[in-house]
């Protein structure tokens, strides 16, 4: 079984984001980059499937500038077998990214696509579009926000989260794309021996020209970024409980205008 995992490198959640002087993109200098947390669940799920199916291979795929190779190495240290890096612009949109991932898997790799894992979304833009577009480009069924999977020889049965605290059970034929949600598993830590082994594992690199990708595949371009306004200072209401409650009600009604 050839198992692919698509991952994205994102700024660490504790990183303070700054903008370029012309407001066209974020200032990437000084940012600590990590694997998107939902993608960690995808890598872990792929490794668990591999462990239950002898002879299986886990191939990690990531698109972006050269720095994403570090993210691929993280997945290799967790236990993945090899990696694919696709060089696309920092500002590539979801459509270009998904097409690059699809073309790398379907047109350049000799290994057939038997199962694909992704995270349900990346934590930087939260768009949750790449995996859906990827399914369209590859012509594969797709199940998102997956919390549990029962694997069969020719199909998978997925438990997925929907609104209102309810769940859906979706069964689909293989090959398929599964987008993982927090709770599906507990991602493993990379051991020191595996970190050392990861340095020797193969990572192929493809350019956009290798995959038939051009500027025309970018459907969205951003031109004016803005940071959210700073939070206003809070107010402290003094007095006895009755006076505090009265003053709080007044503030909510007259100043905040929420009641």
Residue pairs with C-beta under 8 A, 6 or more apart in sequence:
1 49
1 50
1 53
1 55
1 56
1 57
1 114
1 115
2 56
2 57
2 59
2 111
2 112
2 113
2 114
2 115
3 46
3 49
3 50
3 56
3 57
3 58
3 59
3 114
3 115
3 116
3 117
4 46
4 58
4 59
4 60
4 61
4 105
4 113
4 115
4 116
4 117
5 39
5 42
5 43
5 46
5 58
5 59
5 60
5 61
5 75
5 80
5 116
5 117
5 118
6 39
6 42
6 61
6 62
6 101
6 116
6 117
6 118
6 130
6 131
6 134
7 35
7 36
7 39
7 42
7 43
7 60
7 61
7 62
7 71
7 72
7 75
7 118
7 119
8 35
8 36
8 39
8 62
8 64
8 68
8 71
8 119
8 122
8 124
8 130
9 33
9 34
9 35
9 36
9 62
9 64
9 67
9 68
9 70
9 71
10 33
10 34
10 35
10 36
10 122
10 123
10 124
11 17
11 26
11 31
11 32
11 33
11 34
11 124
12 31
12 32
12 33
12 34
13 123
14 32
15 31
15 32
17 26
17 27
17 31
17 227
18 26
18 27
19 25
19 26
19 27
19 225
19 226
19 227
20 26
20 27
20 225
23 224
23 225
23 226
24 222
24 223
24 224
24 225
25 90
25 91
25 222
25 225
26 225
28 90
33 67
33 70
33 71
34 71
35 43
35 71
35 74
35 75
36 119
36 122
36 123
36 124
37 119
37 123
37 182
38 119
38 120
38 121
38 122
38 123
38 180
38 181
38 182
39 118
39 119
39 122
40 119
40 187
41 119
41 180
41 181
41 182
41 184
41 185
41 187
42 117
42 118
42 119
42 178
42 179
42 180
43 58
43 60
43 75
43 78
43 80
43 117
43 187
44 78
44 185
44 186
44 187
44 188
45 117
45 149
45 178
45 180
45 184
45 185
46 58
46 80
46 115
46 117
47 58
47 78
47 79
47 80
47 188
48 185
49 56
49 115
49 151
50 56
50 57
50 58
50 79
52 151
57 81
57 82
57 111
58 79
58 80
58 81
59 80
59 81
59 82
59 83
59 84
59 109
59 111
60 72
60 75
60 76
60 80
60 82
60 83
60 84
61 83
61 84
61 86
61 101
61 104
61 105
62 68
62 71
62 72
62 83
62 84
62 85
62 86
63 85
63 86
63 87
63 88
63 92
63 97
63 100
63 101
64 86
64 87
64 88
64 90
64 92
65 87
65 89
65 90
66 85
66 87
68 85
69 83
69 85
69 203
72 83
72 84
72 85
72 203
73 83
73 198
73 199
73 203
74 190
74 198
75 83
76 82
76 83
76 197
76 198
76 201
76 203
77 190
77 191
77 194
77 195
77 197
77 198
78 187
78 188
78 190
78 194
79 188
79 194
80 201
81 201
82 201
82 202
82 203
82 204
83 201
83 202
83 203
83 204
84 104
84 105
84 109
84 203
84 204
84 205
84 206
85 203
85 204
85 205
85 206
86 100
86 101
86 104
86 205
86 206
86 207
86 208
86 211
87 205
87 206
87 207
87 208
88 96
88 97
88 100
88 208
88 213
89 96
91 218
91 221
91 222
92 100
92 218
93 218
93 219
93 220
93 221
94 127
94 129
94 130
94 133
94 220
95 133
95 217
95 218
95 219
95 220
96 213
96 217
96 218
96 219
97 130
98 129
98 130
98 131
98 133
98 134
98 136
98 137
99 133
99 137
99 211
99 213
99 217
100 206
100 208
100 211
100 213
100 217
101 130
101 134
101 137
102 134
102 137
102 138
103 137
103 211
103 212
103 213
104 206
104 211
105 113
105 116
105 138
106 113
106 137
106 138
107 211
107 212
108 206
108 210
108 211
112 175
113 138
113 140
113 175
114 174
114 175
115 156
115 174
115 175
115 176
115 178
116 134
116 138
116 140
116 175
116 176
116 177
116 178
117 177
117 178
117 179
117 180
118 130
118 131
118 134
118 177
118 178
118 179
118 180
119 131
119 179
119 180
120 128
120 131
120 144
120 145
120 146
120 179
120 180
120 181
121 127
121 128
121 179
122 130
128 144
128 179
131 142
131 144
131 177
131 179
132 142
132 144
134 142
134 177
135 141
135 142
135 177
138 177
140 175
140 176
140 177
141 172
141 173
141 176
141 177
142 176
142 177
142 178
142 179
143 156
143 158
143 160
143 170
143 172
143 176
143 177
143 178
143 179
144 160
144 179
145 160
145 161
145 162
145 179
145 181
146 158
146 159
146 160
146 178
146 179
146 180
146 181
146 184
147 159
147 160
147 161
147 167
147 181
147 183
147 184
148 158
148 159
148 184
149 156
149 157
149 158
149 159
149 178
149 184
150 156
150 157
150 158
154 173
154 174
155 171
155 172
155 173
155 174
156 171
156 172
156 174
156 176
156 178
157 169
157 170
157 171
158 169
158 170
158 171
158 172
158 178
159 167
159 168
159 169
160 167
160 168
160 169
160 170
160 181
161 167
161 181
162 168
190 198
208 214
235 251
237 244
237 247
237 248
237 251
238 244
239 247
249 259
252 258
252 259
253 259
